[in-house]
Amino acid sequence: MERKGLRLWAVVFWIVIWQGAAFAVGEELLLPGPVAALKSLMEMVRTGEFWQAVTVSTARIFGGFFLAALSGTAMAACAWRLPRLRELLQPVVTAATAIP
């Protein structure tokens, strides 16, 4: 039986690829390596601006999700009641469900 989840070797593989690409580019401003990125993250985590940005981003993500759910539900209810609207939206729904 195959185990699910992240495998350590796969994570290490991609970190090595990242480090190799950063070394090949040779310019930390364009592509910092994993150690430089982790060091920068550790410095930012200590600041209030970082947590403020995380909070605002999280609020926007949840707000967008709930707005999409609300508008989708409203549109579905309208399409259920109005056959012409259902016909109008059917090609969009078909295209959206065909995309993996």
Long-range contacts (C-beta under 8 A, 24 or more apart in sequence): none
